[in-house]
Amino acid sequence: MFNHHDTNLTRGYIITLISAAILSTTAIFIRYLTATYHMPALILAFWRDLMVTVTLVLVLGLVRPALLRVERRHLPYLIGYGLILAIFNALWTLSVALNGAAISTVLVYSSAAFTALLGWLLLKEQLTWAKVVAVTFSLGGCILISGAFDPAAWQLNLIGILTGISSGLLYAIYSLMGRAAAQRQINPWTTVLYTFGVASILLVCVNLFFGDLVPGAATQPADLWWLGDAVTGWLVLFLLAAGPTVIGFGLYNVSLSYLLASVANLIVTLEPVFTAVMAYILFSERLSAVQVGGSLLIMAGVIFLRLADGRSALPTRQALNSSTAE
């Protein structure tokens, strides 16, 4: 017999795995937009966040209008959460520009270690030996998949390294704030709506007022309409927002109702594995033996963590069964 905790744990793992698989498709859409239309990253990020907001307003307005409203006491928290999301998007974009895709990927997934450490310090989450092992496996796997084990890939400047690590830190804070939002009993879809709404406002301000200072931003207001009359481009951008972004981030926030932020963040490091598999299927991009090894290492870390969680829940199930028998 499984207790309620174990059921929620399994549900949380499944939801996070689905979230990682869906989020991994974003790379396909972004690759198309940047390669075909050479769309600057922060302009793309603004439209993505705005379309997520509009999509959720329309869908929730039709399905569950009550989720459009939030208690006034939660507004300052959600505004701060949205600012964190926007800053994370900006830092991630800047990291890619300074470091390249391979190194920036490894640095952003330092979030797994940051989330475990900050969750322990701030949210009193347990920092177990199993979690430390899983973090080590996931970071090692990301290094192998991205090719960051090649010394030539690490020819960076100090600013590039600090920017990449900061993106990982902000991703960790985003996860922890999502967990705290769940503890505040804020609906996950309401959380996504308000955070992306705030992020879109901040990003449009960055594009309009700081475009000359930030790489990948609009240099003049007209640049916001980068796609012009490219109907296909706008359609792909809408599908990116309404599909993998809404569903992926939404499910990730839902998973934080069931899992510790550190555990959910570890599981979502499977995202580059899913992306690599889809790139192979859609673009015939073959994985090297090292990349396959990295994928297996990440999966091993997640499986190991799930088994360890199951073993830690065993005494609780045994106690429950014992009390039921009595």
GUSE-695388 format. One record per residue (C-alpha): residue number from 1; residue in one letter; z, x, y. Coordinates in nm, 4 decimals. Each point is the difference from the previous one (the first is absolute). Layout:
node nr:NUM | rest:A | pz:Z | px:X | py:Y
...
***
This chain:
node nr:1 | rest:M | pz:0.0000 | px:0.0000 | py:0.0000
node nr:2 | rest:F | pz:-0.0982 | px:0.1322 | py:0.3449
node nr:3 | rest:N | pz:0.2257 | px:-0.0535 | py:0.2975
node nr:4 | rest:H | pz:-0.1104 | px:-0.1028 | py:0.3466
node nr:5 | rest:H | pz:0.0121 | px:0.3588 | py:0.1318
node nr:6 | rest:D | pz:-0.2288 | px:0.1323 | py:-0.2720
node nr:7 | rest:T | pz:-0.2461 | px:-0.2852 | py:0.0536
node nr:8 | rest:N | pz:-0.0139 | px:0.0708 | py:0.3734
node nr:9 | rest:L | pz:-0.0460 | px:0.3721 | py:-0.0711
node nr:10 | rest:T | pz:-0.3010 | px:-0.0668 | py:-0.2224
node nr:11 | rest:R | pz:-0.1424 | px:-0.2462 | py:0.2513
node nr:12 | rest:G | pz:0.0413 | px:0.2549 | py:0.2787
node nr:13 | rest:Y | pz:-0.1807 | px:0.2712 | py:-0.1984
node nr:14 | rest:I | pz:-0.2904 | px:-0.2330 | py:-0.0791
node nr:15 | rest:I | pz:-0.0368 | px:-0.1173 | py:0.3611
node nr:16 | rest:T | pz:0.0093 | px:0.3571 | py:0.1321
node nr:17 | rest:L | pz:-0.2590 | px:0.1171 | py:-0.2542
node nr:18 | rest:I | pz:-0.2325 | px:-0.2842 | py:0.1045
node nr:19 | rest:S | pz:0.0649 | px:0.0905 | py:0.3649
node nr:20 | rest:A | pz:-0.0924 | px:0.3659 | py:-0.0638
node nr:21 | rest:A | pz:-0.3191 | px:-0.1025 | py:-0.1813
node nr:22 | rest:I | pz:-0.1050 | px:-0.2311 | py:0.2836
node nr:23 | rest:L | pz:0.0916 | px:0.2455 | py:0.2768
node nr:24 | rest:S | pz:-0.2079 | px:0.2664 | py:-0.1713
node nr:25 | rest:T | pz:-0.3163 | px:-0.2022 | py:0.0728
node nr:26 | rest:T | pz:0.0467 | px:0.0558 | py:0.3731
node nr:27 | rest:A | pz:-0.1484 | px:0.3472 | py:-0.0374
node nr:28 | rest:I | pz:-0.3272 | px:-0.1558 | py:-0.1184
node nr:29 | rest:F | pz:-0.0299 | px:-0.2195 | py:0.3114
node nr:30 | rest:I | pz:0.1107 | px:0.2724 | py:0.2412
node nr:31 | rest:R | pz:-0.2414 | px:0.2482 | py:-0.1569
node nr:32 | rest:Y | pz:-0.2864 | px:-0.2442 | py:0.0553
node nr:33 | rest:L | pz:0.0929 | px:-0.0692 | py:0.3644
node nr:34 | rest:T | pz:0.0534 | px:0.3639 | py:0.0967
node nr:35 | rest:A | pz:-0.3036 | px:0.1319 | py:-0.1885
node nr:36 | rest:T | pz:-0.2433 | px:-0.2753 | py:0.0992
node nr:37 | rest:Y | pz:0.1093 | px:-0.0752 | py:0.3563
node nr:38 | rest:H | pz:0.2047 | px:0.3156 | py:0.0817
node nr:39 | rest:M | pz:0.2758 | px:-0.2322 | py:0.1221
node nr:40 | rest:P | pz:0.2902 | px:0.1879 | py:0.1664
node nr:41 | rest:A | pz:0.3195 | px:-0.0270 | py:-0.2006
node nr:42 | rest:L | pz:0.2289 | px:-0.1563 | py:0.2610
node nr:43 | rest:I | pz:-0.2606 | px:-0.2570 | py:0.1010
node nr:44 | rest:L | pz:-0.0317 | px:-0.0904 | py:-0.3664
node nr:45 | rest:A | pz:0.3796 | px:-0.0139 | py:-0.0335
node nr:46 | rest:F | pz:0.0294 | px:-0.2337 | py:0.3002
node nr:47 | rest:W | pz:-0.2566 | px:-0.2488 | py:-0.1301
node nr:48 | rest:R | pz:0.1473 | px:0.0179 | py:-0.3473
node nr:49 | rest:D | pz:0.3489 | px:-0.0840 | py:0.1277
node nr:50 | rest:L | pz:-0.1295 | px:-0.2735 | py:0.2329
node nr:51 | rest:M | pz:-0.2025 | px:-0.1664 | py:-0.2766
node nr:52 | rest:V | pz:0.3000 | px:0.0149 | py:-0.2348
node nr:53 | rest:T | pz:0.2021 | px:-0.1821 | py:0.2649
node nr:54 | rest:V | pz:-0.2674 | px:-0.2653 | py:0.0615
node nr:55 | rest:T | pz:-0.0518 | px:-0.0526 | py:-0.3743
node nr:56 | rest:L | pz:0.3710 | px:-0.0516 | py:-0.0639
node nr:57 | rest:V | pz:0.0349 | px:-0.2367 | py:0.2962
node nr:58 | rest:L | pz:-0.2843 | px:-0.2149 | py:-0.1350
node nr:59 | rest:V | pz:0.1061 | px:0.0081 | py:-0.3661
node nr:60 | rest:L | pz:0.3724 | px:-0.0494 | py:0.0571
node nr:61 | rest:G | pz:-0.0750 | px:-0.2662 | py:0.2609
node nr:62 | rest:L | pz:-0.1855 | px:-0.1991 | py:-0.2643
node nr:63 | rest:V | pz:0.2186 | px:0.0742 | py:-0.3014
node nr:64 | rest:R | pz:0.3546 | px:0.0575 | py:0.1294
node nr:65 | rest:P | pz:0.0273 | px:-0.0445 | py:0.3784
node nr:66 | rest:A | pz:0.3761 | px:0.0654 | py:-0.0153
node nr:67 | rest:L | pz:-0.0726 | px:0.3687 | py:-0.0758
node nr:68 | rest:L | pz:-0.1617 | px:0.0397 | py:0.3423
node nr:69 | rest:R | pz:0.3404 | px:-0.0368 | py:0.1589
node nr:70 | rest:V | pz:0.2823 | px:0.2487 | py:-0.0118
node nr:71 | rest:E | pz:0.3549 | px:-0.0165 | py:0.1266
node nr:72 | rest:R | pz:0.0372 | px:0.1492 | py:0.3459
node nr:73 | rest:R | pz:0.2678 | px:0.2413 | py:-0.1218
node nr:74 | rest:H | pz:-0.2571 | px:0.1651 | py:-0.2303
node nr:75 | rest:L | pz:-0.2622 | px:0.0594 | py:0.2712
node nr:76 | rest:P | pz:0.1303 | px:0.3375 | py:0.1260
node nr:77 | rest:Y | pz:0.0097 | px:0.1293 | py:-0.3581
node nr:78 | rest:L | pz:-0.3555 | px:-0.1172 | py:-0.0760
node nr:79 | rest:I | pz:-0.1296 | px:0.1498 | py:0.3258
node nr:80 | rest:G | pz:0.1555 | px:0.3333 | py:-0.0936
node nr:81 | rest:Y | pz:-0.1464 | px:-0.0313 | py:-0.3493
node nr:82 | rest:G | pz:-0.3450 | px:-0.0631 | py:0.1466
node nr:83 | rest:L | pz:0.0323 | px:0.3064 | py:0.2236
node nr:84 | rest:I | pz:0.0797 | px:0.2106 | py:-0.3071
node nr:85 | rest:L | pz:-0.3126 | px:-0.1353 | py:-0.1740
node nr:86 | rest:A | pz:-0.2184 | px:0.0809 | py:0.3014
node nr:87 | rest:I | pz:0.1414 | px:0.3524 | py:0.0367
node nr:88 | rest:F | pz:-0.0489 | px:0.0594 | py:-0.3723
node nr:89 | rest:N | pz:-0.3650 | px:-0.1061 | py:0.0287
node nr:90 | rest:A | pz:-0.0496 | px:0.2337 | py:0.2970
node nr:91 | rest:L | pz:0.1718 | px:0.2977 | py:-0.1652
node nr:92 | rest:W | pz:-0.1915 | px:-0.0514 | py:-0.3254
node nr:93 | rest:T | pz:-0.3301 | px:-0.0046 | py:0.1905
node nr:94 | rest:L | pz:0.0937 | px:0.3095 | py:0.2003
node nr:95 | rest:S | pz:0.1103 | px:0.1776 | py:-0.3187
node nr:96 | rest:V | pz:-0.3394 | px:-0.0623 | py:-0.1609
node nr:97 | rest:A | pz:-0.1709 | px:0.1364 | py:0.3117
node nr:98 | rest:L | pz:0.2151 | px:0.3152 | py:0.0077
node nr:99 | rest:N | pz:0.0498 | px:0.0718 | py:-0.3706
node nr:100 | rest:G | pz:-0.2873 | px:-0.1601 | py:-0.1901
node nr:101 | rest:A | pz:0.0281 | px:-0.2706 | py:-0.2636
node nr:102 | rest:A | pz:0.1493 | px:0.2116 | py:-0.2794
node nr:103 | rest:I | pz:0.3001 | px:0.1450 | py:0.1805
node nr:104 | rest:S | pz:0.0685 | px:-0.3145 | py:0.2029
node nr:105 | rest:T | pz:0.0172 | px:-0.1987 | py:-0.3252
node nr:106 | rest:V | pz:0.2631 | px:0.2317 | py:-0.1450
node nr:107 | rest:L | pz:0.1999 | px:0.0044 | py:0.3219
node nr:108 | rest:V | pz:0.0042 | px:-0.3800 | py:0.0383
node nr:109 | rest:Y | pz:0.1302 | px:-0.0396 | py:-0.3556
node nr:110 | rest:S | pz:0.2954 | px:0.2150 | py:0.0940
node nr:111 | rest:S | pz:0.1179 | px:-0.3516 | py:0.0883
node nr:112 | rest:A | pz:0.1217 | px:-0.0338 | py:-0.3590
node nr:113 | rest:A | pz:0.2558 | px:0.2750 | py:0.0548
node nr:114 | rest:F | pz:0.0863 | px:-0.1193 | py:0.3520
node nr:115 | rest:T | pz:0.0516 | px:-0.3583 | py:-0.1211
node nr:116 | rest:A | pz:0.2292 | px:0.1094 | py:-0.2832
node nr:117 | rest:L | pz:0.2071 | px:0.2178 | py:0.2347
node nr:118 | rest:L | pz:0.0153 | px:-0.2434 | py:0.2942
node nr:119 | rest:G | pz:0.0650 | px:-0.2939 | py:-0.2330
node nr:120 | rest:W | pz:0.3004 | px:0.1899 | py:-0.1332
node nr:121 | rest:L | pz:0.1257 | px:0.0871 | py:0.3480
node nr:122 | rest:L | pz:-0.0712 | px:-0.3245 | py:0.1852
node nr:123 | rest:L | pz:-0.0183 | px:-0.2821 | py:-0.2555
node nr:124 | rest:K | pz:0.2450 | px:0.1461 | py:-0.2538
node nr:125 | rest:E | pz:-0.2699 | px:0.0028 | py:-0.2711
node nr:126 | rest:Q | pz:0.0857 | px:0.2165 | py:-0.2988
node nr:127 | rest:L | pz:-0.1656 | px:0.3421 | py:-0.0096
node nr:128 | rest:T | pz:-0.0130 | px:0.0332 | py:-0.3789
node nr:129 | rest:W | pz:-0.1293 | px:0.2963 | py:-0.1977
node nr:130 | rest:A | pz:-0.2758 | px:-0.2269 | py:-0.1369
node nr:131 | rest:K | pz:-0.1160 | px:-0.0748 | py:0.3537
node nr:132 | rest:V | pz:-0.0049 | px:0.3723 | py:0.0860
node nr:133 | rest:V | pz:-0.2124 | px:0.0709 | py:-0.3090
node nr:134 | rest:A | pz:-0.2387 | px:-0.2854 | py:0.0858
node nr:135 | rest:V | pz:-0.0365 | px:0.1264 | py:0.3599
node nr:136 | rest:T | pz:-0.0803 | px:0.3488 | py:-0.1311
node nr:137 | rest:F | pz:-0.2619 | px:-0.1390 | py:-0.2407
node nr:138 | rest:S | pz:-0.1644 | px:-0.2149 | py:0.2698
node nr:139 | rest:L | pz:-0.0210 | px:0.2827 | py:0.2547
node nr:140 | rest:G | pz:-0.1384 | px:0.2358 | py:-0.2649
node nr:141 | rest:G | pz:-0.2586 | px:-0.2573 | py:-0.1035
node nr:142 | rest:C | pz:-0.1123 | px:-0.0588 | py:0.3601
node nr:143 | rest:I | pz:-0.0433 | px:0.3747 | py:0.0487
node nr:144 | rest:L | pz:-0.2200 | px:0.0234 | py:-0.3103
node nr:145 | rest:I | pz:-0.2111 | px:-0.3063 | py:0.0860
node nr:146 | rest:S | pz:-0.0601 | px:0.1068 | py:0.3602
node nr:147 | rest:G | pz:-0.0772 | px:0.3622 | py:-0.0855
node nr:148 | rest:A | pz:0.2801 | px:0.1243 | py:0.2260
node nr:149 | rest:F | pz:0.0887 | px:0.2651 | py:-0.2589
node nr:150 | rest:D | pz:-0.2926 | px:0.2020 | py:0.1400
node nr:151 | rest:P | pz:0.1423 | px:0.2487 | py:0.2562
node nr:152 | rest:A | pz:-0.3157 | px:-0.0397 | py:0.2088
node nr:153 | rest:A | pz:0.0924 | px:-0.3628 | py:0.0645
node nr:154 | rest:W | pz:0.3233 | px:0.1053 | py:0.1703
node nr:155 | rest:Q | pz:-0.1580 | px:0.1887 | py:0.2891
node nr:156 | rest:L | pz:0.1691 | px:-0.2268 | py:0.2553
node nr:157 | rest:N | pz:0.1849 | px:0.0432 | py:0.3242
node nr:158 | rest:L | pz:0.3628 | px:-0.0920 | py:0.0509
node nr:159 | rest:I | pz:-0.0883 | px:-0.3169 | py:0.1916
node nr:160 | rest:G | pz:-0.2153 | px:-0.1205 | py:-0.2903
node nr:161 | rest:I | pz:0.2789 | px:0.0519 | py:-0.2544
node nr:162 | rest:L | pz:0.2614 | px:-0.1693 | py:0.2181
node nr:163 | rest:T | pz:-0.2327 | px:-0.2940 | py:0.0652
node nr:164 | rest:G | pz:-0.0664 | px:-0.0486 | py:-0.3716
node nr:165 | rest:I | pz:0.3682 | px:0.0191 | py:-0.0921
node nr:166 | rest:S | pz:0.0799 | px:-0.2410 | py:0.2836
node nr:167 | rest:S | pz:-0.2489 | px:-0.2511 | py:-0.1438
node nr:168 | rest:G | pz:0.1886 | px:0.0181 | py:-0.3303
node nr:169 | rest:L | pz:0.3300 | px:-0.0498 | py:0.1812
node nr:170 | rest:L | pz:-0.1349 | px:-0.3048 | py:0.1875
node nr:171 | rest:Y | pz:-0.1339 | px:-0.1477 | py:-0.3273
node nr:172 | rest:A | pz:0.3482 | px:0.0425 | py:-0.1468
node nr:173 | rest:I | pz:0.1590 | px:-0.1700 | py:0.3006
node nr:174 | rest:Y | pz:-0.2552 | px:-0.2836 | py:-0.0327
node nr:175 | rest:S | pz:0.1087 | px:-0.0510 | py:-0.3626
node nr:176 | rest:L | pz:0.3699 | px:0.0091 | py:0.0862
node nr:177 | rest:M | pz:-0.0459 | px:-0.2474 | py:0.2843
node nr:178 | rest:G | pz:-0.1854 | px:-0.2303 | py:-0.2386
node nr:179 | rest:R | pz:0.2953 | px:0.0151 | py:-0.2386
node nr:180 | rest:A | pz:0.2393 | px:-0.0721 | py:0.2882
node nr:181 | rest:A | pz:-0.2186 | px:-0.2943 | py:0.1100
node nr:182 | rest:A | pz:0.0295 | px:-0.1436 | py:-0.3519
node nr:183 | rest:Q | pz:0.3776 | px:0.0411 | py:0.0175
node nr:184 | rest:R | pz:-0.0065 | px:-0.1914 | py:0.3308
node nr:185 | rest:Q | pz:-0.1686 | px:-0.2867 | py:-0.1891
node nr:186 | rest:I | pz:-0.3210 | px:0.0257 | py:0.2041
node nr:187 | rest:N | pz:-0.2965 | px:-0.1277 | py:-0.2011
node nr:188 | rest:P | pz:-0.2301 | px:0.2923 | py:-0.0992
node nr:189 | rest:W | pz:-0.3131 | px:-0.1725 | py:0.1309
node nr:190 | rest:T | pz:0.1698 | px:-0.0741 | py:0.3317
node nr:191 | rest:T | pz:0.0969 | px:0.3672 | py:0.0155
node nr:192 | rest:V | pz:-0.3606 | px:0.1120 | py:-0.0567
node nr:193 | rest:L | pz:-0.1277 | px:-0.2449 | py:0.2630
node nr:194 | rest:Y | pz:0.2341 | px:0.1178 | py:0.2740
node nr:195 | rest:T | pz:-0.0188 | px:0.3730 | py:-0.0777
node nr:196 | rest:F | pz:-0.3794 | px:0.0051 | py:-0.0033
node nr:197 | rest:G | pz:-0.0067 | px:-0.2138 | py:0.3147
node nr:198 | rest:V | pz:0.2203 | px:0.2485 | py:0.1852
node nr:199 | rest:A | pz:-0.1995 | px:0.2942 | py:-0.1426
node nr:200 | rest:S | pz:-0.3299 | px:-0.1487 | py:0.1215
node nr:201 | rest:I | pz:0.1408 | px:-0.0386 | py:0.3540
node nr:202 | rest:L | pz:0.1210 | px:0.3603 | py:0.0046
node nr:203 | rest:L | pz:-0.3270 | px:0.1354 | py:-0.1407
node nr:204 | rest:V | pz:-0.2148 | px:-0.1836 | py:0.2545
node nr:205 | rest:C | pz:0.2174 | px:0.1547 | py:0.2733
node nr:206 | rest:V | pz:-0.0477 | px:0.3462 | py:-0.1514
node nr:207 | rest:N | pz:-0.3768 | px:-0.0524 | py:-0.0133
node nr:208 | rest:L | pz:-0.0230 | px:-0.1324 | py:0.3561
node nr:209 | rest:F | pz:0.2417 | px:0.2309 | py:0.1802
node nr:210 | rest:F | pz:0.0274 | px:0.3187 | py:-0.2065
node nr:211 | rest:G | pz:-0.3443 | px:0.0237 | py:-0.1594
node nr:212 | rest:D | pz:-0.0750 | px:0.3380 | py:0.1585
node nr:213 | rest:L | pz:0.3195 | px:0.1495 | py:-0.1440
node nr:214 | rest:V | pz:0.0070 | px:-0.1360 | py:-0.3558
node nr:215 | rest:P | pz:-0.2642 | px:0.1019 | py:-0.2590
node nr:216 | rest:G | pz:-0.1970 | px:-0.2921 | py:-0.1419
node nr:217 | rest:A | pz:0.0810 | px:-0.2409 | py:0.2855
node nr:218 | rest:A | pz:-0.2294 | px:-0.1759 | py:0.2452
node nr:219 | rest:T | pz:-0.1028 | px:0.2185 | py:0.2933
node nr:220 | rest:Q | pz:-0.0991 | px:-0.3070 | py:0.2035
node nr:221 | rest:P | pz:0.0769 | px:-0.3758 | py:-0.0368
node nr:222 | rest:A | pz:-0.3520 | px:-0.0746 | py:-0.1218
node nr:223 | rest:D | pz:0.0632 | px:0.2209 | py:-0.3039
node nr:224 | rest:L | pz:0.2299 | px:-0.2665 | py:-0.1425
node nr:225 | rest:W | pz:-0.3169 | px:-0.1946 | py:-0.0837
node nr:226 | rest:W | pz:-0.1305 | px:0.2974 | py:-0.1961
node nr:227 | rest:L | pz:-0.1753 | px:-0.2100 | py:-0.2642
node nr:228 | rest:G | pz:-0.1965 | px:-0.1935 | py:0.2607
node nr:229 | rest:D | pz:-0.2356 | px:-0.2475 | py:-0.1698
node nr:230 | rest:A | pz:0.0353 | px:0.1580 | py:-0.3461
node nr:231 | rest:V | pz:0.0809 | px:-0.3193 | py:-0.1921
node nr:232 | rest:T | pz:0.0465 | px:0.1845 | py:-0.3279
node nr:233 | rest:G | pz:0.2454 | px:0.2417 | py:0.1598
node nr:234 | rest:W | pz:0.2123 | px:-0.2810 | py:0.1437
node nr:235 | rest:L | pz:-0.0067 | px:-0.1782 | py:-0.3369
node nr:236 | rest:V | pz:0.1197 | px:0.3112 | py:-0.1845
node nr:237 | rest:L | pz:0.2723 | px:0.0513 | py:0.2612
node nr:238 | rest:F | pz:0.1157 | px:-0.3608 | py:-0.0433
node nr:239 | rest:L | pz:0.0007 | px:0.0336 | py:-0.3787
node nr:240 | rest:L | pz:0.2059 | px:0.3204 | py:0.0323
node nr:241 | rest:A | pz:0.2590 | px:-0.1834 | py:0.2081
node nr:242 | rest:A | pz:0.0057 | px:-0.3384 | py:-0.1721
node nr:243 | rest:G | pz:-0.0158 | px:0.1418 | py:-0.3516
node nr:244 | rest:P | pz:0.1676 | px:0.3269 | py:-0.0990
node nr:245 | rest:T | pz:0.2071 | px:0.0382 | py:0.3182
node nr:246 | rest:V | pz:0.1522 | px:-0.3489 | py:0.0125
node nr:247 | rest:I | pz:0.0502 | px:-0.0297 | py:-0.3749
node nr:248 | rest:G | pz:0.0923 | px:0.3651 | py:-0.0603
node nr:249 | rest:F | pz:0.2571 | px:0.0300 | py:0.2789
node nr:250 | rest:G | pz:0.1209 | px:-0.3537 | py:-0.0640
node nr:251 | rest:L | pz:0.0710 | px:0.0671 | py:-0.3667
node nr:252 | rest:Y | pz:0.1611 | px:0.3339 | py:0.0868
node nr:253 | rest:N | pz:0.2403 | px:-0.1790 | py:0.2327
node nr:254 | rest:V | pz:0.0630 | px:-0.2628 | py:-0.2690
node nr:255 | rest:S | pz:0.0855 | px:0.2772 | py:-0.2490
node nr:256 | rest:L | pz:0.2679 | px:0.1260 | py:0.2383
node nr:257 | rest:S | pz:0.1884 | px:-0.3237 | py:-0.0701
node nr:258 | rest:Y | pz:0.0373 | px:0.1140 | py:-0.3625
node nr:259 | rest:L | pz:0.0031 | px:0.3804 | py:0.0126
node nr:260 | rest:L | pz:0.1728 | px:0.2748 | py:0.1912
node nr:261 | rest:A | pz:-0.2266 | px:0.1409 | py:0.2721
node nr:262 | rest:S | pz:0.0029 | px:0.3415 | py:-0.1703
node nr:263 | rest:V | pz:-0.1181 | px:-0.1479 | py:-0.3309
node nr:264 | rest:A | pz:-0.2760 | px:-0.2119 | py:0.1576
node nr:265 | rest:N | pz:-0.1248 | px:0.2975 | py:0.2013
node nr:266 | rest:L | pz:-0.0128 | px:0.2138 | py:-0.3128
node nr:267 | rest:I | pz:-0.2032 | px:-0.2594 | py:-0.1879
node nr:268 | rest:V | pz:-0.2495 | px:-0.0376 | py:0.2832
node nr:269 | rest:T | pz:-0.0822 | px:0.3715 | py:-0.0287
node nr:270 | rest:L | pz:-0.2253 | px:-0.1208 | py:-0.2811
node nr:271 | rest:E | pz:-0.2393 | px:-0.1092 | py:0.2753
node nr:272 | rest:P | pz:-0.2064 | px:0.3250 | py:-0.0049
node nr:273 | rest:V | pz:-0.0297 | px:-0.0349 | py:-0.3779
node nr:274 | rest:F | pz:-0.1499 | px:-0.3481 | py:0.0342
node nr:275 | rest:T | pz:-0.2263 | px:0.1245 | py:0.2808
node nr:276 | rest:A | pz:-0.1283 | px:0.2862 | py:-0.2162
node nr:277 | rest:V | pz:-0.0760 | px:-0.2377 | py:-0.2866
node nr:278 | rest:M | pz:-0.1897 | px:-0.2403 | py:0.2274
node nr:279 | rest:A | pz:-0.1913 | px:0.2863 | py:0.1599
node nr:280 | rest:Y | pz:-0.1094 | px:0.0984 | py:-0.3496
node nr:281 | rest:I | pz:-0.1063 | px:-0.3561 | py:-0.0863
node nr:282 | rest:L | pz:-0.1721 | px:-0.0826 | py:0.3303
node nr:283 | rest:F | pz:-0.1310 | px:0.3364 | py:0.1185
node nr:284 | rest:S | pz:-0.0151 | px:0.1997 | py:-0.3256
node nr:285 | rest:E | pz:0.2429 | px:0.2531 | py:0.1481
node nr:286 | rest:R | pz:0.1259 | px:0.1834 | py:-0.3066
node nr:287 | rest:L | pz:0.3602 | px:0.1057 | py:-0.0326
node nr:288 | rest:S | pz:0.0635 | px:0.3615 | py:-0.0858
node nr:289 | rest:A | pz:0.2421 | px:0.0927 | py:-0.2760
node nr:290 | rest:V | pz:0.2551 | px:0.0979 | py:0.2660
node nr:291 | rest:Q | pz:-0.0331 | px:-0.3392 | py:0.1722
node nr:292 | rest:V | pz:0.0410 | px:-0.1805 | py:-0.3308
node nr:293 | rest:G | pz:0.3121 | px:0.2081 | py:-0.0602
node nr:294 | rest:G | pz:0.1322 | px:-0.0928 | py:0.3446
node nr:295 | rest:S | pz:-0.0617 | px:-0.3697 | py:-0.0677
node nr:296 | rest:L | pz:0.1861 | px:0.0231 | py:-0.3296
node nr:297 | rest:L | pz:0.2865 | px:0.1808 | py:0.1722
node nr:298 | rest:I | pz:0.0442 | px:-0.2794 | py:0.2563
node nr:299 | rest:M | pz:-0.0175 | px:-0.2664 | py:-0.2711
node nr:300 | rest:A | pz:0.2511 | px:0.1936 | py:-0.2090
node nr:301 | rest:G | pz:0.2400 | px:0.0048 | py:0.2959
node nr:302 | rest:V | pz:-0.0233 | px:-0.3772 | py:0.0479
node nr:303 | rest:I | pz:0.0381 | px:-0.0702 | py:-0.3738
node nr:304 | rest:F | pz:0.2937 | px:0.2385 | py:-0.0222
node nr:305 | rest:L | pz:0.1694 | px:-0.1735 | py:0.2937
node nr:306 | rest:R | pz:-0.0524 | px:-0.3445 | py:-0.1560
node nr:307 | rest:L | pz:0.1452 | px:0.1131 | py:-0.3323
node nr:308 | rest:A | pz:0.2975 | px:0.1548 | py:0.1780
node nr:309 | rest:D | pz:0.0546 | px:-0.3232 | py:0.1954
node nr:310 | rest:G | pz:-0.0167 | px:-0.1930 | py:-0.3253
node nr:311 | rest:R | pz:0.2630 | px:0.2231 | py:-0.1594
node nr:312 | rest:S | pz:0.2295 | px:-0.0356 | py:0.3013
node nr:313 | rest:A | pz:-0.0292 | px:-0.3774 | py:-0.0265
node nr:314 | rest:L | pz:0.0802 | px:0.0051 | py:-0.3739
node nr:315 | rest:P | pz:0.3814 | px:-0.0009 | py:0.0377
node nr:316 | rest:T | pz:-0.0299 | px:-0.3034 | py:0.2273
node nr:317 | rest:R | pz:-0.2095 | px:-0.1866 | py:-0.2562
node nr:318 | rest:Q | pz:0.2414 | px:0.0941 | py:-0.2779
node nr:319 | rest:A | pz:0.2952 | px:-0.1232 | py:0.2050
node nr:320 | rest:L | pz:-0.1839 | px:-0.3234 | py:0.0738
node nr:321 | rest:N | pz:-0.0846 | px:-0.0533 | py:-0.3663
node nr:322 | rest:S | pz:0.3595 | px:0.0738 | py:-0.0982
node nr:323 | rest:S | pz:0.1431 | px:-0.2482 | py:0.2451
node nr:324 | rest:T | pz:-0.2556 | px:-0.2626 | py:-0.1098
node nr:325 | rest:A | pz:0.0952 | px:0.0511 | py:-0.3655
node nr:326 | rest:E | pz:0.3679 | px:-0.0489 | py:0.0816
***
